[in-house]
Structure formats: C-alpha cells, structure tokens
Amino acid sequence: MYCTAHCHRQPINSLNDMKLVLTFIFHILLIDNKTLCCYNLTKMENQILTGLAEKTQGLFYFSESEAPLTIENLGQVPKDQLNEKLAQLNSENPGTLTTIDQNAFFGKIVNTADPGDQVMVGNAQKFTELYTYLKDNFSDILVTRIEGGVNVPIIITAYLPDGTCIALATYAIET
C-alpha cells in the first residue's frame, strides 16, 4: 500500500552504467489495520543497489566463455508471474525454464574453481561475496536457466523490500 498523499514511483530504466537511481518511494506500515508510520525507503534501496553494482563489477560467469553479470530492474513482478516474465524477456532464446538450487549454483562456482588459477579463485570469492550480499539484502532469491540451445541464459532474481524484482543476468556457452 502506498501513501496516497505523497507517493509517486518512477521505474529504474537502466542499471547498465551501474548508476542507480530510485525515486521518491513511500510505504505505509499497517499493524491491526492502523497506520503506524510512513517512511522513505529510497536511501536504503539506493544503498542496496549500489552495493549490488559494486559486487557485480568485474564479476564473470565462466563456462566455455566468460560472461559478465548485468543488473536489470524487472519492476513489480508478482512472484507467481516471474517465470512468464523471464520467458518473455528472453524470447530470442526460447527454451525450458529450469530453476536451480541457489546453494548448488553458487557452491559449484566455488568448488570448480581451479586452486592454481588465481583469477578463477578470485572470481569464485566474488561470487561468494555476491551470494552473501543477496541473502542479506534481498528476499526470494531464485536461479533460473533457460535451456534449449548453446547460449544458455542464467538469471538470478531477487526482491527488494518494496517488492521490486531485480535480475542479475548472464549466460553459459554449452556445446
């Protein structure tokens, strides 16, 4: 529920430059149908998204190629409509959406890093830091693969406190 006197939400149109802008967002806390307070989440969410941008900067998903992670704002997507939204956004790569256990996904990245390759070890450590950050600041984290081709989109989705869905998109090359 939004504050009827003050609220106006503008969508985040681009996070590609890692410059995050959230606008004037107010929420109303309701307990026992009584309004307790109205507070501005903008600063907190800006800090969360800025931290996310920092955690993904220079981070690559390694497969038969190396692919960066990009941050995308999917907006207010109800959780039961998320798969439909992901399929729609990846229509150029039609395939089967497969949800991957998040612990297995991040664990595999760490466990398969060659200990003799400092770049891979450093990248794996950054993935560990990213995963910790996601768990600390977001809810409903999902890892989804869109299988059906050589280029396999991998999308990590998570929700901000205001219900905005943020996606971290990358891909694997699998021949």
TORPA-4810 file (N, C-alpha, C, O; in nm, 3 decimals):
<nodes>
NODE_1_0.085_-0.117_0.000_0.000_0.000_0.000_0.090_0.124_0.000_0.189_0.129_0.073_M
NODE_2_0.056_0.221_-0.080_0.136_0.343_-0.089_0.066_0.460_-0.023_-0.057_0.464_-0.015_Y
NODE_3_0.144_0.553_0.022_0.094_0.674_0.085_0.021_0.756_-0.022_0.084_0.804_-0.117_C
NODE_4_-0.108_0.773_-0.007_-0.187_0.840_-0.110_-0.154_0.988_-0.124_-0.176_1.047_-0.229_T
NODE_5_-0.102_1.048_-0.020_-0.071_1.190_-0.026_0.062_1.220_-0.092_0.081_1.329_-0.146_A
NODE_6_0.155_1.125_-0.089_0.290_1.158_-0.132_0.348_1.071_-0.241_0.438_1.115_-0.313_H
NODE_7_0.301_0.951_-0.257_0.376_0.855_-0.337_0.364_0.874_-0.487_0.257_0.902_-0.542_C
NODE_8_0.477_0.858_-0.550_0.487_0.855_-0.695_0.612_0.774_-0.726_0.721_0.813_-0.686_H
NODE_9_0.599_0.666_-0.795_0.713_0.580_-0.825_0.752_0.595_-0.973_0.666_0.588_-1.061_R
NODE_10_0.876_0.613_-0.996_0.932_0.613_-1.130_1.013_0.485_-1.146_1.089_0.450_-1.056_Q
NODE_11_0.999_0.413_-1.256_1.077_0.291_-1.271_1.224_0.323_-1.297_1.258_0.428_-1.352_P
NODE_12_1.309_0.231_-1.257_1.451_0.242_-1.291_1.461_0.190_-1.434_1.433_0.073_-1.459_I
NODE_13_1.501_0.274_-1.526_1.503_0.234_-1.666_1.632_0.165_-1.707_1.631_0.081_-1.798_N
NODE_14_1.743_0.196_-1.644_1.868_0.136_-1.685_1.964_0.126_-1.567_1.985_0.222_-1.494_S
NODE_15_2.020_0.008_-1.551_2.122_-0.009_-1.449_2.255_-0.044_-1.515_2.353_-0.076_-1.447_L
NODE_16_2.259_-0.039_-1.647_2.378_-0.080_-1.721_2.502_0.000_-1.685_2.612_-0.055_-1.687_N
NODE_17_2.487_0.125_-1.652_2.602_0.208_-1.617_2.638_0.196_-1.471_2.726_0.268_-1.422_D
NODE_18_2.572_0.105_-1.400_2.593_0.085_-1.258_2.559_0.210_-1.177_2.597_0.221_-1.060_M
NODE_19_2.487_0.304_-1.240_2.442_0.422_-1.167_2.295_0.397_-1.135_2.213_0.381_-1.225_K
NODE_20_2.266_0.393_-1.010_2.134_0.351_-0.969_2.054_0.470_-0.919_2.100_0.548_-0.835_L
NODE_21_1.936_0.481_-0.973_1.851_0.591_-0.931_1.716_0.535_-0.890_1.647_0.471_-0.970_V
NODE_22_1.679_0.559_-0.768_1.544_0.525_-0.724_1.476_0.656_-0.687_1.540_0.749_-0.639_L
NODE_23_1.351_0.662_-0.710_1.280_0.785_-0.679_1.195_0.769_-0.556_1.171_0.657_-0.511_T
NODE_24_1.152_0.870_-0.506_1.060_0.900_-0.400_0.960_0.787_-0.375_0.849_0.789_-0.428_F
NODE_25_1.000_0.689_-0.293_0.911_0.576_-0.265_0.872_0.580_-0.118_0.959_0.586_-0.030_I
NODE_26_0.747_0.576_-0.091_0.697_0.572_0.046_0.615_0.445_0.066_0.546_0.399_-0.025_F
NODE_27_0.622_0.393_0.182_0.539_0.279_0.219_0.464_0.311_0.345_0.506_0.396_0.425_H
NODE_28_0.354_0.245_0.364_0.278_0.258_0.487_0.287_0.126_0.560_0.259_0.020_0.503_I
NODE_29_0.326_0.131_0.686_0.326_0.012_0.769_0.188_-0.001_0.831_0.135_0.095_0.889_L
NODE_30_0.130_-0.117_0.820_0.000_-0.140_0.879_0.009_-0.252_0.981_0.057_-0.361_0.951_L
NODE_31_-0.036_-0.226_1.098_-0.048_-0.329_1.200_-0.186_-0.314_1.260_-0.224_-0.206_1.304_I
NODE_32_-0.262_-0.424_1.262_-0.400_-0.422_1.311_-0.481_-0.314_1.240_-0.562_-0.246_1.303_D
NODE_33_-0.460_-0.299_1.110_-0.532_-0.203_1.028_-0.514_-0.057_1.070_-0.596_0.028_1.036_N
NODE_34_-0.409_-0.029_1.144_-0.381_0.109_1.184_-0.249_0.150_1.122_-0.151_0.076_1.128_K
NODE_35_-0.246_0.267_1.064_-0.124_0.318_1.006_-0.031_0.360_1.118_-0.065_0.446_1.199_T
NODE_36_0.088_0.300_1.122_0.184_0.335_1.226_0.280_0.443_1.180_0.308_0.538_1.253_L
NODE_37_0.330_0.429_1.060_0.423_0.531_1.013_0.438_0.521_0.862_0.404_0.420_0.801_C
NODE_38_0.488_0.627_0.806_0.517_0.633_0.663_0.666_0.667_0.654_0.711_0.766_0.711_C
NODE_39_0.742_0.585_0.583_0.886_0.609_0.577_0.938_0.596_0.435_0.877_0.529_0.351_Y
NODE_40_1.047_0.659_0.410_1.106_0.664_0.277_1.213_0.556_0.266_1.310_0.556_0.342_N
NODE_41_1.196_0.464_0.172_1.293_0.357_0.152_1.398_0.392_0.046_1.490_0.314_0.023_L
NODE_42_1.385_0.506_-0.017_1.472_0.539_-0.127_1.620_0.526_-0.092_1.694_0.461_-0.165_T
NODE_43_1.662_0.586_0.017_1.803_0.584_0.053_1.852_0.442_0.079_1.958_0.403_0.031_K
NODE_44_1.774_0.364_0.154_1.813_0.226_0.183_1.823_0.144_0.055_1.920_0.071_0.035_M
NODE_45_1.724_0.156_-0.033_1.725_0.079_-0.157_1.838_0.126_-0.249_1.900_0.044_-0.318_E
NODE_46_1.864_0.255_-0.251_1.978_0.305_-0.328_2.107_0.242_-0.279_2.191_0.200_-0.359_N
NODE_47_2.123_0.235_-0.148_2.243_0.174_-0.090_2.252_0.026_-0.126_2.360_-0.023_-0.159_Q
NODE_48_2.140_-0.045_-0.121_2.140_-0.187_-0.156_2.179_-0.206_-0.302_2.263_-0.291_-0.333_I
NODE_49_2.121_-0.128_-0.391_2.151_-0.143_-0.534_2.292_-0.096_-0.568_2.357_-0.153_-0.656_L
NODE_50_2.339_0.006_-0.499_2.477_0.050_-0.520_2.573_-0.060_-0.476_2.671_-0.089_-0.545_T
NODE_51_2.545_-0.122_-0.362_2.626_-0.234_-0.315_2.622_-0.351_-0.411_2.724_-0.417_-0.433_G
NODE_52_2.505_-0.378_-0.469_2.493_-0.486_-0.567_2.577_-0.456_-0.691_2.644_-0.544_-0.744_L
NODE_53_2.573_-0.332_-0.736_2.654_-0.292_-0.851_2.802_-0.312_-0.823_2.877_-0.357_-0.909_A
NODE_54_2.844_-0.278_-0.702_2.984_-0.297_-0.664_3.021_-0.445_-0.661_3.130_-0.483_-0.704_E
NODE_55_2.930_-0.529_-0.611_2.958_-0.673_-0.601_2.965_-0.741_-0.738_3.034_-0.842_-0.753_K
NODE_56_2.896_-0.687_-0.837_2.896_-0.749_-0.970_3.000_-0.690_-1.065_3.026_-0.745_-1.172_T
NODE_57_3.058_-0.579_-1.026_3.158_-0.516_-1.113_3.280_-0.607_-1.128_3.340_-0.648_-1.029_Q
NODE_58_3.315_-0.638_-1.252_3.430_-0.724_-1.279_3.406_-0.872_-1.251_3.500_-0.951_-1.251_G
NODE_59_3.280_-0.909_-1.227_3.246_-1.048_-1.199_3.204_-1.118_-1.328_3.127_-1.063_-1.407_L
NODE_60_3.256_-1.240_-1.350_3.226_-1.314_-1.472_3.179_-1.455_-1.439_3.228_-1.518_-1.346_F
NODE_61_3.081_-1.502_-1.519_3.039_-1.640_-1.510_3.118_-1.717_-1.615_3.109_-1.688_-1.735_Y
NODE_62_3.198_-1.815_-1.570_3.283_-1.890_-1.660_3.215_-2.019_-1.705_3.166_-2.096_-1.623_F
NODE_63_3.214_-2.040_-1.835_3.170_-2.166_-1.895_3.267_-2.191_-2.009_3.389_-2.183_-1.988_S
NODE_64_3.219_-2.219_-2.127_3.309_-2.227_-2.242_3.346_-2.086_-2.288_3.420_-2.069_-2.385_E
NODE_65_3.296_-1.991_-2.219_3.321_-1.849_-2.242_3.321_-1.782_-2.105_3.299_-1.848_-2.004_S
NODE_66_3.345_-1.655_-2.103_3.328_-1.580_-1.978_3.230_-1.468_-2.005_3.246_-1.390_-2.099_E
NODE_67_3.126_-1.462_-1.920_3.019_-1.366_-1.942_3.000_-1.280_-1.817_2.998_-1.331_-1.705_A
NODE_68_2.986_-1.149_-1.837_2.963_-1.061_-1.721_2.821_-1.079_-1.669_2.736_-1.139_-1.735_P
NODE_69_2.797_-1.028_-1.551_2.662_-1.023_-1.495_2.610_-0.881_-1.514_2.680_-0.785_-1.483_L
NODE_70_2.490_-0.869_-1.563_2.428_-0.738_-1.578_2.307_-0.730_-1.486_2.237_-0.829_-1.465_T
NODE_71_2.284_-0.612_-1.433_2.173_-0.589_-1.342_2.056_-0.533_-1.422_2.072_-0.439_-1.500_I
NODE_72_1.940_-0.591_-1.402_1.820_-0.543_-1.469_1.709_-0.527_-1.367_1.693_-0.610_-1.277_E
NODE_73_1.632_-0.419_-1.379_1.516_-0.398_-1.295_1.395_-0.454_-1.368_1.359_-0.406_-1.475_N
NODE_74_1.332_-0.555_-1.311_1.213_-0.614_-1.372_1.085_-0.549_-1.322_0.976_-0.581_-1.369_L
NODE_75_1.097_-0.458_-1.227_0.980_-0.388_-1.175_0.903_-0.472_-1.074_0.956_-0.565_-1.015_G
NODE_76_0.779_-0.437_-1.056_0.691_-0.504_-0.961_0.633_-0.628_-1.029_0.527_-0.622_-1.091_Q
NODE_77_0.702_-0.740_-1.018_0.658_-0.865_-1.078_0.608_-0.956_-0.967_0.685_-0.995_-0.879_V
NODE_78_0.478_-0.991_-0.970_0.431_-1.087_-0.871_0.510_-1.218_-0.884_0.542_-1.261_-0.995_P
NODE_79_0.541_-1.278_-0.771_0.625_-1.398_-0.771_0.568_-1.510_-0.857_0.643_-1.587_-0.917_K
NODE_80_0.435_-1.520_-0.863_0.374_-1.626_-0.943_0.377_-1.597_-1.093_0.339_-1.683_-1.173_D
NODE_81_0.423_-1.478_-1.132_0.434_-1.442_-1.273_0.579_-1.425_-1.318_0.604_-1.385_-1.432_Q
NODE_82_0.673_-1.456_-1.230_0.814_-1.433_-1.260_0.863_-1.519_-1.378_0.930_-1.467_-1.467_L
NODE_83_0.831_-1.646_-1.380_0.876_-1.732_-1.492_0.823_-1.682_-1.626_0.895_-1.684_-1.725_N
NODE_84_0.699_-1.639_-1.628_0.641_-1.585_-1.751_0.718_-1.461_-1.796_0.745_-1.444_-1.915_E
NODE_85_0.753_-1.375_-1.701_0.828_-1.253_-1.732_0.967_-1.287_-1.787_1.013_-1.226_-1.883_K
NODE_86_1.035_-1.386_-1.725_1.168_-1.425_-1.771_1.162_-1.484_-1.911_1.248_-1.455_-1.994_L
NODE_87_1.061_-1.566_-1.938_1.045_-1.623_-2.071_1.019_-1.513_-2.174_1.073_-1.517_-2.285_A
NODE_88_0.937_-1.416_-2.137_0.907_-1.304_-2.226_1.032_-1.222_-2.257_1.055_-1.186_-2.372_Q
NODE_89_1.112_-1.193_-2.155_1.233_-1.113_-2.174_1.340_-1.186_-2.253_1.428_-1.122_-2.311_L
NODE_90_1.334_-1.318_-2.255_1.434_-1.398_-2.325_1.373_-1.471_-2.443_1.412_-1.583_-2.474_N
NODE_91_1.279_-1.408_-2.509_1.208_-1.473_-2.620_1.299_-1.507_-2.738_1.267_-1.595_-2.817_S
NODE_92_1.413_-1.437_-2.749_1.506_-1.471_-2.857_1.580_-1.600_-2.826_1.642_-1.659_-2.916_E
NODE_93_1.575_-1.646_-2.703_1.636_-1.772_-2.661_1.527_-1.863_-2.602_1.531_-1.895_-2.483_N
NODE_94_1.430_-1.904_-2.686_1.323_-1.987_-2.629_1.381_-2.118_-2.576_1.474_-2.174_-2.633_P
NODE_95_1.325_-2.164_-2.470_1.372_-2.288_-2.412_1.294_-2.319_-2.286_1.193_-2.255_-2.256_G
NODE_96_1.342_-2.417_-2.216_1.277_-2.461_-2.094_1.337_-2.389_-1.975_1.458_-2.388_-1.956_T
NODE_97_1.252_-2.328_-1.895_1.299_-2.262_-1.773_1.321_-2.368_-1.667_1.231_-2.446_-1.634_L
NODE_98_1.441_-2.370_-1.613_1.477_-2.465_-1.509_1.528_-2.387_-1.389_1.621_-2.308_-1.400_T
NODE_99_1.466_-2.411_-1.274_1.512_-2.346_-1.151_1.622_-2.431_-1.090_1.607_-2.553_-1.074_T
NODE_100_1.732_-2.366_-1.055_1.848_-2.432_-0.997_1.853_-2.398_-0.848_1.826_-2.284_-0.809_I
NODE_101_1.886_-2.495_-0.766_1.904_-2.467_-0.624_2.014_-2.363_-0.608_2.125_-2.381_-0.658_D
NODE_102_1.984_-2.254_-0.539_2.080_-2.144_-0.528_2.208_-2.185_-0.457_2.317_-2.143_-0.497_Q
NODE_103_2.198_-2.267_-0.354_2.319_-2.314_-0.285_2.405_-2.398_-0.378_2.528_-2.386_-0.377_N
NODE_104_2.341_-2.483_-0.458_2.416_-2.567_-0.553_2.482_-2.481_-0.660_2.596_-2.506_-0.698_A
NODE_105_2.409_-2.381_-0.710_2.463_-2.294_-0.815_2.589_-2.222_-0.768_2.693_-2.229_-0.832_F
NODE_106_2.577_-2.152_-0.655_2.692_-2.076_-0.605_2.802_-2.169_-0.554_2.920_-2.140_-0.570_F
NODE_107_2.763_-2.281_-0.494_2.862_-2.378_-0.446_2.944_-2.438_-0.559_3.064_-2.457_-0.544_G
NODE_108_2.879_-2.466_-0.672_2.951_-2.523_-0.788_3.056_-2.426_-0.840_3.166_-2.466_-0.877_K
NODE_109_3.021_-2.297_-0.842_3.117_-2.197_-0.889_3.242_-2.199_-0.802_3.355_-2.194_-0.853_I
NODE_110_3.223_-2.206_-0.672_3.335_-2.206_-0.577_3.412_-2.338_-0.586_3.535_-2.338_-0.591_V
NODE_111_3.340_-2.449_-0.588_3.405_-2.581_-0.584_3.477_-2.619_-0.712_3.569_-2.701_-0.709_N
NODE_112_3.437_-2.561_-0.826_3.502_-2.596_-0.952_3.615_-2.500_-0.990_3.681_-2.521_-1.092_T
NODE_113_3.637_-2.398_-0.910_3.747_-2.304_-0.940_3.881_-2.376_-0.921_3.906_-2.435_-0.816_A
NODE_114_3.965_-2.369_-1.022_4.098_-2.431_-1.017_4.182_-2.357_-0.914_4.210_-2.238_-0.931_D
NODE_115_4.224_-2.426_-0.805_4.301_-2.358_-0.700_4.434_-2.301_-0.749_4.491_-2.214_-0.685_P
NODE_116_4.483_-2.350_-0.863_4.608_-2.299_-0.919_4.588_-2.176_-1.005_4.685_-2.114_-1.047_G
NODE_117_4.464_-2.139_-1.031_4.432_-2.025_-1.117_4.377_-1.913_-1.029_4.260_-1.914_-0.990_D
NODE_118_4.462_-1.816_-0.998_4.424_-1.709_-0.905_4.308_-1.625_-0.957_4.230_-1.572_-0.877_Q
NODE_119_4.295_-1.612_-1.089_4.183_-1.536_-1.145_4.052_-1.609_-1.114_3.954_-1.546_-1.074_V
NODE_120_4.051_-1.739_-1.134_3.931_-1.819_-1.107_3.898_-1.820_-0.958_3.782_-1.809_-0.919_M
NODE_121_4.000_-1.832_-0.874_3.979_-1.832_-0.729_3.924_-1.697_-0.684_3.831_-1.692_-0.603_V
NODE_122_3.980_-1.589_-0.736_3.931_-1.456_-0.702_3.787_-1.434_-0.749_3.707_-1.374_-0.678_G
NODE_123_3.756_-1.482_-0.868_3.620_-1.470_-0.921_3.522_-1.551_-0.836_3.412_-1.504_-0.806_N
NODE_124_3.563_-1.672_-0.795_3.479_-1.756_-0.710_3.453_-1.686_-0.576_3.342_-1.691_-0.522_A
NODE_125_3.556_-1.622_-0.522_3.540_-1.549_-0.396_3.440_-1.435_-0.412_3.360_-1.408_-0.322_Q
NODE_126_3.445_-1.367_-0.527_3.350_-1.259_-0.553_3.207_-1.313_-0.562_3.113_-1.247_-0.519_K
NODE_127_3.191_-1.433_-0.618_3.058_-1.495_-0.623_3.009_-1.527_-0.481_2.891_-1.511_-0.451_F
NODE_128_3.099_-1.572_-0.396_3.063_-1.600_-0.256_3.017_-1.471_-0.189_2.916_-1.471_-0.118_T
NODE_129_3.089_-1.363_-0.211_3.052_-1.234_-0.153_2.918_-1.185_-0.209_2.835_-1.130_-0.135_E
NODE_130_2.896_-1.205_-0.339_2.769_-1.167_-0.401_2.654_-1.245_-0.338_2.551_-1.187_-0.304_L
NODE_131_2.671_-1.375_-0.323_2.565_-1.459_-0.268_2.532_-1.417_-0.124_2.415_-1.410_-0.086_Y
NODE_132_2.633_-1.390_-0.046_2.611_-1.343_0.092_2.535_-1.210_0.089_2.442_-1.190_0.168_T
NODE_133_2.573_-1.121_0.000_2.507_-0.991_-0.011_2.361_-1.008_-0.051_2.273_-0.942_0.005_Y
NODE_134_2.335_-1.096_-0.147_2.197_-1.120_-0.188_2.113_-1.171_-0.071_2.002_-1.123_-0.048_L
NODE_135_2.166_-1.269_0.001_2.091_-1.326_0.114_2.067_-1.223_0.224_1.964_-1.227_0.291_K
NODE_136_2.161_-1.132_0.243_2.149_-1.032_0.349_2.054_-0.917_0.313_1.999_-0.853_0.403_D
NODE_137_2.034_-0.891_0.184_1.963_-0.770_0.143_1.838_-0.792_0.058_1.761_-0.698_0.037_N
NODE_138_1.818_-0.911_0.009_1.705_-0.940_-0.080_1.628_-1.060_-0.026_1.674_-1.131_0.064_F
NODE_139_1.511_-1.081_-0.083_1.432_-1.199_-0.048_1.399_-1.277_-0.175_1.417_-1.228_-0.287_S
NODE_140_1.351_-1.398_-0.157_1.302_-1.482_-0.267_1.403_-1.493_-0.382_1.370_-1.468_-0.497_D
NODE_141_1.526_-1.531_-0.349_1.632_-1.546_-0.448_1.607_-1.674_-0.528_1.586_-1.781_-0.471_I
NODE_142_1.610_-1.661_-0.660_1.596_-1.776_-0.749_1.705_-1.772_-0.855_1.746_-1.665_-0.901_L
NODE_143_1.752_-1.890_-0.894_1.845_-1.901_-1.005_1.773_-1.981_-1.113_1.729_-2.094_-1.089_V
NODE_144_1.762_-1.922_-1.230_1.688_-1.985_-1.341_1.778_-1.993_-1.463_1.847_-1.898_-1.499_T
NODE_145_1.774_-2.110_-1.526_1.842_-2.129_-1.655_1.735_-2.145_-1.762_1.630_-2.205_-1.737_R
NODE_146_1.762_-2.093_-1.881_1.671_-2.113_-1.993_1.744_-2.205_-2.090_1.824_-2.162_-2.173_I
NODE_147_1.713_-2.333_-2.076_1.785_-2.437_-2.150_1.718_-2.465_-2.283_1.596_-2.455_-2.297_E
NODE_148_1.799_-2.500_-2.381_1.745_-2.533_-2.512_1.835_-2.492_-2.626_1.797_-2.503_-2.742_G
NODE_149_1.952_-2.444_-2.596_2.043_-2.402_-2.701_2.185_-2.398_-2.650_2.213_-2.437_-2.537_G
NODE_150_2.274_-2.352_-2.734_2.415_-2.341_-2.699_2.437_-2.226_-2.602_2.515_-2.237_-2.507_V
NODE_151_2.367_-2.115_-2.625_2.374_-1.998_-2.537_2.262_-2.013_-2.435_2.145_-2.000_-2.468_N
NODE_152_2.300_-2.040_-2.310_2.203_-2.067_-2.204_2.196_-1.947_-2.109_2.286_-1.928_-2.028_V
NODE_153_2.088_-1.866_-2.118_2.073_-1.756_-2.023_2.060_-1.809_-1.880_1.992_-1.908_-1.855_P
NODE_154_2.128_-1.741_-1.789_2.118_-1.771_-1.646_2.077_-1.642_-1.579_2.144_-1.539_-1.593_I
NODE_155_1.966_-1.647_-1.505_1.911_-1.527_-1.444_1.892_-1.552_-1.295_1.820_-1.643_-1.254_I
NODE_156_1.957_-1.469_-1.215_1.940_-1.473_-1.069_1.843_-1.360_-1.037_1.871_-1.244_-1.065_I
NODE_157_1.729_-1.395_-0.978_1.632_-1.293_-0.943_1.620_-1.283_-0.791_1.639_-1.381_-0.719_T
NODE_158_1.588_-1.163_-0.746_1.572_-1.138_-0.603_1.485_-1.014_-0.587_1.478_-0.929_-0.676_A
NODE_159_1.419_-1.005_-0.472_1.325_-0.896_-0.448_1.377_-0.799_-0.343_1.429_-0.839_-0.239_Y
NODE_160_1.361_-0.670_-0.373_1.390_-0.563_-0.279_1.276_-0.556_-0.177_1.170_-0.613_-0.199_L
NODE_161_1.297_-0.486_-0.065_1.190_-0.475_0.036_1.059_-0.417_-0.018_0.953_-0.450_0.034_P
NODE_162_1.065_-0.332_-0.121_0.941_-0.274_-0.175_0.872_-0.364_-0.276_0.768_-0.326_-0.332_D
NODE_163_0.927_-0.484_-0.302_0.865_-0.577_-0.396_0.918_-0.567_-0.537_0.872_-0.639_-0.625_G
NODE_164_1.014_-0.479_-0.561_1.076_-0.468_-0.693_1.166_-0.589_-0.716_1.246_-0.626_-0.630_T
NODE_165_1.152_-0.649_-0.832_1.234_-0.765_-0.867_1.356_-0.718_-0.945_1.345_-0.648_-1.046_C
NODE_166_1.472_-0.758_-0.898_1.599_-0.727_-0.964_1.655_-0.857_-1.020_1.650_-0.962_-0.954_I
NODE_167_1.708_-0.850_-1.141_1.766_-0.968_-1.204_1.913_-0.944_-1.232_1.954_-0.836_-1.273_A
NODE_168_1.991_-1.047_-1.208_2.132_-1.049_-1.248_2.138_-1.149_-1.363_2.118_-1.269_-1.343_L
NODE_169_2.165_-1.100_-1.481_2.162_-1.184_-1.600_2.302_-1.212_-1.651_2.387_-1.123_-1.655_A
NODE_170_2.325_-1.336_-1.689_2.449_-1.378_-1.752_2.414_-1.494_-1.843_2.296_-1.521_-1.868_T
NODE_171_2.515_-1.564_-1.894_2.487_-1.679_-1.978_2.603_-1.775_-1.975_2.716_-1.740_-1.941_Y
NODE_172_2.571_-1.899_-2.012_2.673_-2.003_-2.028_2.673_-2.044_-2.174_2.568_-2.047_-2.238_A
NODE_173_2.789_-2.075_-2.225_2.801_-2.135_-2.357_2.823_-2.284_-2.333_2.919_-2.325_-2.267_I
NODE_174_2.733_-2.364_-2.388_2.740_-2.510_-2.369_2.724_-2.578_-2.504_2.615_-2.580_-2.561_E
NODE_175_2.835_-2.634_-2.554_2.829_-2.703_-2.683_2.834_-2.853_-2.664_2.831_-2.928_-2.762_T
</nodes>
